Amino acid sequence: MLKQKTKVILQEIDSVLKNVDDSQVQLLINEIKKSKTIITCGAGRVGLVARGFAMRLGHLGLRAYTVGDSTVPTIKKGDLLLVCSGSGETQTIYDLLVRGKENGARIVLVSSYIDHQKSRMAKASDVVVVINAPTKVKQINGFQSVQPMTTLNEQCLQIFFDSLVLILMEQMNETHTTMSRRHSILE
């Protein structure tokens, strides 16, 4: 029973991530590597995934934070605001995007299926990475997830960011050992 459900979930994740545009991914990597400071944000479970990615960026030796941390510095020109929003329309996240833009930061939006012509977040972003994850109520190309709500999007976002970490490790000559030296020892 569990193995069957796991197989379905892994197939769904694969069917989404195999369609991510490599050129969008490269633009995101470029933004990360040239930024002085990276601040991630997202709401709900997407926000938790964004927080985990910021932690890994810190392990890579990059200056990375998540909105809501008490130590987040002022965002400014030369910095990156990495915005994660499944819908691309979450009001609180949009407000953060606008604030980052007003302060001169570059904006990257990672979102589920969005209409670039209508999405105000996409229009305000410098780079958009689309992860076309259907939900139980929204089909994409005839595909509808069996998982509840936006679970598939959150899973895909986590795997997407973990894959980005592997790419960045290679490009930055980082290893498990070098990254482990930056891991908190106070846990």
N, C-alpha and C positions, 0 to 999 in steps of 0.2 A: 504494500500500500504506500509506504513512505517513498520507496524507490521510484515508484510510478509517478508520484507527484513531483519528486525532485527532477525526474527526467523531463516532465512537461515544463517546469520552470526554466531549466537550463536551455531547452529548445526555444522557449520564448525569448530569453535573453539573447541567445545567438541570433535569432531572426531579426532582432532590433539592431544590435551592435554591428552586425556585418554590413549594415547600410549607412553607417556614419561616414560622412564625407572626410576623407583624409586631408584635403586642402583646408578644411575648417579646423581640423585637429592641429595641423602645422601652424596655422595662424595663432591658435591658443598657446601652443608651446613657445612660439616667438614672443608673445606678450608676457608670458611668465618669466622667460629668461632675461628679458630686458627691463623688467620692473624693479624698482628699488624696494617697494613694499607691496605685498599682495594681501588683499582683504577679501575673504569669501563671505557670502551671505545666502540665505535661503530660509524658507519657513517650514515648520513641521519636520517630517522625516527627511525631506530634501535638505533642510538646514543641517540636520545631523550628518548627512553625507558630506556636505560642504565643510563642516567642521573637521571631519576626519581627513579630508584632503588637505586642509590647511596644516594639520598636524604633520602629515607626511612631507609637505613642502618644507616645513621647519626642519624635519629630519634630514632633508636634502641640503640644508644649510641656507635656505632662503628665508627672508624675513616675511613671515606669513602669520596672519591673524584671522579671526572670525568675528563678525559683528556680534556684539553682546559680551565679548570678553572685556574685562575691566582694563586691559592693557592695550587696547587698540589705539594706535596713534592717529593723528590727524591725517586724512587722505588728501593727497595733493598731486600736482603734475609730476609725472615720473612713476606714479603708483598705478596699481591695477585693482579694480573692483571686479571680482569674479562673482557674477550674479547667477544663481541657480533657481529656476522657477519652471516647474512642469508646465503650467498653463501659459507662462510668459505674461501673465496679467495680474498677479498677486499685488494688491495695492500697497501693502507695507514694504514689499521688496522693490516695487517701482519707485516709491518715495526715496528709498536708499540709493537706488540707481541715479535718480535725478540729483540727489545731494552730492554723490561722487562726481558726477559729470560737471556740476557747477564748480567744484573745487579742482578741476583740471585732470582728474584721473582718467585713465583709459578704462573702458567698460567692455567686458566680455560676458555675454549671456549664453548660458547652457540651458537649453529648454527642450521640452518635448515638442510634439508637433505644433508649429505655430504658422500663422499666415503673416509672412514678412510685410505684406502690404497693409495689414491692419494692426499688428502688434506694436503697441507704443514702446514696449521694452526693446523689441528688435530695432525699431527705428532710431532709438536713442543710443544703441550700442555700437561700438567700434567693430566688434567681431561677434558673430553669432554661430554657435555650434548647436546643431539640431540633432536630438536623439529621438527619433520617431517611435515613441512607445505608446501603443494603444492601451486603453483601459477597458474595464468591464462595460463601460457605457459608450466608449468612443472607438470606432474601428478605424484602422489605417490600412488602406489597400485591401480591404476585405478581411483583415486580421483583427481579432478581438481577444484580449487577454482573458484567461479563466480566473486570474487572480483578482482580489477585491481592490476596488478604488484605484489608486495610482501606484500600487506595489511594484509593478513591472518597471515603471519609470525610475523609481528609487533604486531598485536592484541594478538596473542598467547604468545609472549614474555612478553607483559605487564601483562597479566593474570598470566602467569607462575611466574613472579617476585612478584606479589601481593600475590600469594599463598605461595611463599617462606617466605615472610614477616610474614604471619600468623603462619607458622611453627616456625620461629625464635622467634616470640613473645612468643609462648608457652614454647619453650625450654629455653628462657632467662628470663622468668617470667616478661615480659613486658606487659603493658596494654596501652589502648588508652590514659589514663591519664599520665602515665610515659613518653610515647613518646611525648605527646603534650608539656610537659615541655621543650623538646629539640627543639621544632619548633621555627623558627625565629619569633620574635615579631616586626620586623622592616618592615613588609609588609603592 
